Each structure stands twice: as C-alpha cells, then as structure tokens.
Amino acid sequence: MTTIRHVLFDADGVLQQVRGGFYTAAETVLGEHARAVLDEASERERPLLAGDEDFLPVLAQVLREQGREDVAATDLYAAVWQNTEPSAESFDLVRRLRAAGYGVHLGTNQVKRRAEYMRTVLGYDDVFDVNLYSCELGVAKPDPAFFEKAATRIGADAASVLFVDDHPANVDGARSAGMAAVHWCLDEGHDALVDRLAAHGVHPAG
C-alpha cells in the first residue's frame, strides 16, 4: 500500500457549514419559499461550478421565476452562500496534520464568486498548501478528472493522496482516479474522522 503523504479536504460539510443550515438560513429572507428557491438555484448552479460565469444573475432569474422579485439576489446570496462558519476543530486537525509532515490541500466545488469569498474573506489560501476550486480547474467533482488535475497541481502521485468528502459520489470519484478516500461529515464528529484517517496510516500530531 502506498504511503499517504497528502490529505485533500472538501470544504462544505467537512471544513465549513452554513450557519443554522442551508434552508434555515434562507428562510430569514424567503420564508416558506426557501426550499423551492434553493433547490432550483442549486440545480442551476451546477453548470457554473466548472466555469467563470457569475452566479448572481442566475439566482436573480430563479427568484423571478419563483415569484420572489421582491428579494434581491445579493441579499439571498449573503444570507446563505456567504453565511459560512468554518469549523475550528477541522482547521485544528489541518494544522496538526501539517505539523506531522503531511501536505494539506483544499479540493472543493465552488462557483467563482464563492471561491473568491473563501480566498479573500475566509482566508483559505493562507491555510492550505494547494487550493483547488472546480471553477478554476474547469471540472467539478465527482468527475475523476477533477482528482487527476488535483494530483497534478499538488505534484504527487494520486495514490499518495487521501481525500475527505461528505458526498459518497465524490469519494467514489477520487477512488476511481487512484486516490485513497474517506466519507465523513461534520455531524459525525472529529473523533470519527481521526479514526478513518488512522485506518489509512495517517496520524495528526498531538
């Protein structure tokens, strides 16, 4: 078995989450229409994950179609997509992995606007060795090409990278590209993640 030298982390559900939850956050702006609007917006967002098109006009169109022209797309975007709470425990684990000698990297599906927010406001560029956003790679998870490009950017053999994600399809995509991968989400608690890392011979410092 190849020794793991790098850990690649997904963002949403692993390193961060929307405060109060995706739908609950939107209810502050949309009330009972939150679920219908967000479900449609999420579908329209998918094609944008692998490009540089702005999400706000798309979100505004969804609001119009759902009869909520009274809500500004910028207000809804701020209430949900920018209402992001990083997990202190996850970032502590990232620091402990680096202290133990591992490369630590970010691999996330994001539209250009949110990627820029994560870079500039949340400061992800200062935390990870390599930051891999789908909108910049030109391909989104779970496509194996995302992980192939990620390994190239990291400068490592795919088999030496362990990927952590909260979506099983993304875990499968990483494995099909030759990476080790584990399924984990914040709700499971960090002890469970430490155990899954250990199963692959990965041990954080401390």
VENKAWO-V485308 format. One record per residue. N is the residue number from 0. PSI is psi in degrees with one decimal (NA if undefined). OMEGA is omega in degrees with one decimal (NA if undefined). D_FIRST is the distance of its C-alpha to the first C-alpha in Angstrom with 2 decimals. Layout:
# VENKAWO-V485308
n:N psi:PSI omega:OMEGA d_first:D_FIRST
n:N psi:PSI omega:OMEGA d_first:D_FIRST
This chain:
# VENKAWO-V485308
n:0 psi:131.0 omega:179.5 d_first:0.00
n:1 psi:137.9 omega:178.4 d_first:3.82
n:2 psi:132.2 omega:178.0 d_first:6.40
n:3 psi:127.4 omega:179.6 d_first:8.97
n:4 psi:-14.7 omega:-175.6 d_first:12.27
n:5 psi:146.7 omega:174.3 d_first:14.52
n:6 psi:124.8 omega:-178.3 d_first:15.92
n:7 psi:120.4 omega:-175.0 d_first:18.18
n:8 psi:134.6 omega:163.5 d_first:20.97
n:9 psi:165.5 omega:-178.9 d_first:23.44
n:10 psi:-73.3 omega:-174.2 d_first:26.99
n:11 psi:125.8 omega:-179.0 d_first:29.32
n:12 psi:-10.7 omega:-179.1 d_first:28.42
n:13 psi:-49.4 omega:179.5 d_first:25.65
n:14 psi:-20.8 omega:-174.3 d_first:27.37
n:15 psi:165.4 omega:175.7 d_first:30.91
n:16 psi:159.3 omega:175.7 d_first:33.34
n:17 psi:128.9 omega:-178.6 d_first:36.90
n:18 psi:124.7 omega:179.0 d_first:39.29
n:19 psi:-12.4 omega:-178.5 d_first:40.69
n:20 psi:151.6 omega:-174.6 d_first:38.64
n:21 psi:-54.7 omega:-176.8 d_first:38.84
n:22 psi:-40.0 omega:-179.1 d_first:41.90
n:23 psi:-40.1 omega:178.6 d_first:43.65
n:24 psi:-38.3 omega:-179.4 d_first:43.62
n:25 psi:-26.7 omega:-179.4 d_first:45.24
n:26 psi:-25.5 omega:178.9 d_first:47.89
n:27 psi:-22.1 omega:-179.4 d_first:49.50
n:28 psi:-36.3 omega:-170.3 d_first:50.45
n:29 psi:-12.3 omega:-177.9 d_first:50.58
n:30 psi:-134.2 omega:-174.8 d_first:51.49
n:31 psi:-11.3 omega:179.8 d_first:51.16
n:32 psi:0.2 omega:-172.3 d_first:50.10
n:33 psi:-49.0 omega:-174.2 d_first:46.82
n:34 psi:-44.8 omega:-178.5 d_first:44.55
n:35 psi:-43.0 omega:-179.3 d_first:46.18
n:36 psi:-47.2 omega:-177.0 d_first:46.11
n:37 psi:-37.2 omega:178.3 d_first:42.51
n:38 psi:-43.8 omega:179.4 d_first:41.18
n:39 psi:-41.0 omega:179.2 d_first:43.01
n:40 psi:-38.7 omega:179.7 d_first:42.06
n:41 psi:-37.7 omega:177.1 d_first:38.35
n:42 psi:-42.3 omega:-178.9 d_first:38.73
n:43 psi:-22.6 omega:-178.8 d_first:40.59
n:44 psi:-30.7 omega:-171.9 d_first:38.06
n:45 psi:-48.8 omega:-179.3 d_first:35.15
n:46 psi:-20.8 omega:-178.2 d_first:36.39
n:47 psi:-12.7 omega:-176.0 d_first:36.93
n:48 psi:-22.4 omega:-177.5 d_first:33.34
n:49 psi:22.1 omega:-179.1 d_first:32.56
n:50 psi:-167.8 omega:-175.7 d_first:35.79
n:51 psi:15.5 omega:178.5 d_first:38.34
n:52 psi:143.5 omega:-179.3 d_first:41.10
n:53 psi:135.5 omega:-178.1 d_first:42.61
n:54 psi:-26.1 omega:-173.7 d_first:42.03
n:55 psi:-45.7 omega:177.2 d_first:45.39
n:56 psi:-35.6 omega:177.7 d_first:47.65
n:57 psi:-43.4 omega:178.9 d_first:45.49
n:58 psi:-39.1 omega:178.1 d_first:45.73
n:59 psi:-38.9 omega:178.1 d_first:49.47
n:60 psi:-40.9 omega:177.9 d_first:49.86
n:61 psi:-43.0 omega:179.0 d_first:48.16
n:62 psi:-40.8 omega:177.9 d_first:50.52
n:63 psi:-44.2 omega:-178.7 d_first:53.49
n:64 psi:-29.5 omega:-179.9 d_first:52.45
n:65 psi:6.7 omega:177.5 d_first:52.04
n:66 psi:24.8 omega:180.0 d_first:55.50
n:67 psi:50.3 omega:177.2 d_first:54.39
n:68 psi:-16.8 omega:-179.7 d_first:55.91
n:69 psi:-13.9 omega:-179.2 d_first:57.09
n:70 psi:125.7 omega:177.8 d_first:53.58
n:71 psi:137.0 omega:179.3 d_first:52.43
n:72 psi:-36.2 omega:179.7 d_first:48.95
n:73 psi:-36.1 omega:179.7 d_first:48.48
n:74 psi:-42.7 omega:179.1 d_first:49.34
n:75 psi:-41.2 omega:179.6 d_first:46.93
n:76 psi:-42.8 omega:179.5 d_first:44.13
n:77 psi:-37.6 omega:-177.0 d_first:44.77
n:78 psi:-25.2 omega:-176.2 d_first:44.96
n:79 psi:-68.5 omega:-170.6 d_first:41.60
n:80 psi:-25.9 omega:176.5 d_first:39.25
n:81 psi:0.3 omega:179.9 d_first:40.37
n:82 psi:58.2 omega:-169.2 d_first:40.65
n:83 psi:131.8 omega:179.7 d_first:37.11
n:84 psi:108.6 omega:175.6 d_first:36.09
n:85 psi:147.6 omega:178.3 d_first:32.93
n:86 psi:117.0 omega:179.7 d_first:31.18
n:87 psi:-37.5 omega:-179.2 d_first:31.70
n:88 psi:-38.1 omega:177.9 d_first:28.93
n:89 psi:-42.9 omega:-178.7 d_first:26.38
n:90 psi:-29.5 omega:173.2 d_first:27.52
n:91 psi:-40.4 omega:177.9 d_first:27.47
n:92 psi:-40.2 omega:176.5 d_first:23.79
n:93 psi:-45.7 omega:179.3 d_first:23.25
n:94 psi:-38.8 omega:-180.0 d_first:25.20
n:95 psi:-35.2 omega:177.0 d_first:23.30
n:96 psi:-41.8 omega:177.5 d_first:19.93
n:97 psi:-41.4 omega:179.6 d_first:21.61
n:98 psi:-27.1 omega:178.9 d_first:23.11
n:99 psi:-1.4 omega:174.6 d_first:19.73
n:100 psi:5.2 omega:179.6 d_first:18.83
n:101 psi:148.4 omega:167.1 d_first:16.99
n:102 psi:136.4 omega:-179.6 d_first:18.45
n:103 psi:129.8 omega:-169.6 d_first:20.12
n:104 psi:157.8 omega:178.7 d_first:21.39
n:105 psi:131.2 omega:176.3 d_first:23.61
n:106 psi:102.8 omega:-168.8 d_first:23.16
n:107 psi:145.9 omega:172.1 d_first:26.22
n:108 psi:116.8 omega:179.2 d_first:28.72
n:109 psi:145.6 omega:168.6 d_first:32.11
n:110 psi:163.1 omega:-173.5 d_first:35.44
n:111 psi:-43.2 omega:-176.1 d_first:36.80
n:112 psi:-43.5 omega:-177.5 d_first:39.24
n:113 psi:-32.9 omega:175.6 d_first:36.78
n:114 psi:-42.4 omega:179.1 d_first:34.23
n:115 psi:-37.4 omega:177.8 d_first:37.08
n:116 psi:-44.0 omega:179.9 d_first:37.99
n:117 psi:-36.9 omega:178.7 d_first:34.53
n:118 psi:-50.7 omega:-169.2 d_first:34.56
n:119 psi:-39.4 omega:-176.1 d_first:38.12
n:120 psi:-45.9 omega:-178.4 d_first:39.03
n:121 psi:-15.0 omega:173.6 d_first:35.83
n:122 psi:31.2 omega:-177.1 d_first:34.55
n:123 psi:-30.4 omega:-179.1 d_first:30.95
n:124 psi:-27.3 omega:-178.6 d_first:30.94
n:125 psi:-10.4 omega:-174.8 d_first:31.44
n:126 psi:-39.5 omega:-172.0 d_first:28.55
n:127 psi:152.0 omega:179.3 d_first:25.56
n:128 psi:-46.2 omega:178.1 d_first:24.32
n:129 psi:131.1 omega:-179.6 d_first:24.27
n:130 psi:118.8 omega:-173.3 d_first:26.29
n:131 psi:105.8 omega:178.8 d_first:25.66
n:132 psi:136.0 omega:-177.3 d_first:28.49
n:133 psi:-37.8 omega:-178.0 d_first:28.78
n:134 psi:-24.3 omega:179.0 d_first:32.41
n:135 psi:-29.2 omega:177.7 d_first:31.48
n:136 psi:-22.9 omega:-178.1 d_first:28.53
n:137 psi:13.7 omega:178.9 d_first:30.81
n:138 psi:145.2 omega:-176.4 d_first:28.43
n:139 psi:150.6 omega:170.9 d_first:27.63
n:140 psi:146.1 omega:10.5 d_first:24.84
n:141 psi:13.6 omega:179.9 d_first:23.75
n:142 psi:126.2 omega:178.9 d_first:24.12
n:143 psi:-25.6 omega:179.7 d_first:20.77
n:144 psi:-29.6 omega:176.0 d_first:22.73
n:145 psi:-46.0 omega:-175.9 d_first:22.89
n:146 psi:-32.0 omega:175.5 d_first:19.16
n:147 psi:-44.1 omega:177.6 d_first:19.17
n:148 psi:-36.9 omega:179.6 d_first:22.09
n:149 psi:-46.0 omega:179.8 d_first:20.54
n:150 psi:-39.8 omega:178.7 d_first:17.58
n:151 psi:-44.9 omega:179.6 d_first:20.30
n:152 psi:-38.0 omega:178.5 d_first:22.49
n:153 psi:-29.8 omega:-178.8 d_first:19.87
n:154 psi:37.0 omega:-176.1 d_first:19.20
n:155 psi:157.1 omega:171.3 d_first:15.42
n:156 psi:137.7 omega:-176.9 d_first:12.85
n:157 psi:-35.0 omega:-176.8 d_first:12.47
n:158 psi:-14.8 omega:179.3 d_first:8.69
n:159 psi:5.5 omega:-178.2 d_first:9.42
n:160 psi:132.7 omega:174.3 d_first:12.03
n:161 psi:125.3 omega:-176.5 d_first:12.46
n:162 psi:139.0 omega:178.9 d_first:15.76
n:163 psi:124.8 omega:-178.1 d_first:18.35
n:164 psi:154.1 omega:-179.4 d_first:21.32
n:165 psi:-0.7 omega:178.5 d_first:24.08
n:166 psi:120.9 omega:-179.2 d_first:24.48
n:167 psi:-36.8 omega:-179.0 d_first:22.36
n:168 psi:-36.6 omega:178.8 d_first:23.18
n:169 psi:-37.4 omega:175.7 d_first:21.70
n:170 psi:-43.4 omega:178.5 d_first:18.43
n:171 psi:-39.1 omega:179.3 d_first:18.43
n:172 psi:-40.8 omega:178.7 d_first:19.38
n:173 psi:-43.6 omega:-179.6 d_first:16.48
n:174 psi:-37.4 omega:-179.7 d_first:13.98
n:175 psi:-20.6 omega:176.5 d_first:16.06
n:176 psi:2.8 omega:175.6 d_first:15.75
n:177 psi:1.7 omega:177.7 d_first:11.96
n:178 psi:154.0 omega:164.1 d_first:11.60
n:179 psi:151.7 omega:-177.3 d_first:10.23
n:180 psi:146.7 omega:176.0 d_first:13.63
n:181 psi:145.7 omega:175.8 d_first:15.81
n:182 psi:127.0 omega:179.9 d_first:19.46
n:183 psi:145.1 omega:174.6 d_first:21.83
n:184 psi:160.1 omega:-175.2 d_first:25.45
n:185 psi:-36.2 omega:-177.1 d_first:27.83
n:186 psi:-20.6 omega:-178.4 d_first:29.81
n:187 psi:-16.5 omega:-178.1 d_first:27.05
n:188 psi:150.0 omega:-173.1 d_first:27.27
n:189 psi:-21.3 omega:175.4 d_first:24.92
n:190 psi:-38.1 omega:178.7 d_first:23.99
n:191 psi:-38.6 omega:178.7 d_first:22.20
n:192 psi:-42.8 omega:178.9 d_first:20.23
n:193 psi:-40.9 omega:178.1 d_first:19.34
n:194 psi:-40.7 omega:-178.6 d_first:18.08
n:195 psi:-33.9 omega:173.9 d_first:15.89
n:196 psi:-43.6 omega:-179.4 d_first:14.48
n:197 psi:-33.3 omega:178.2 d_first:13.91
n:198 psi:-20.5 omega:177.3 d_first:11.95
n:199 psi:14.4 omega:177.6 d_first:9.24
n:200 psi:19.2 omega:-179.2 d_first:9.96
n:201 psi:122.3 omega:-175.4 d_first:12.69
n:202 psi:114.7 omega:177.5 d_first:16.04
n:203 psi:157.0 omega:176.5 d_first:19.28
n:204 psi:156.8 omega:176.8 d_first:21.96
n:205 psi:NA omega:NA d_first:24.88
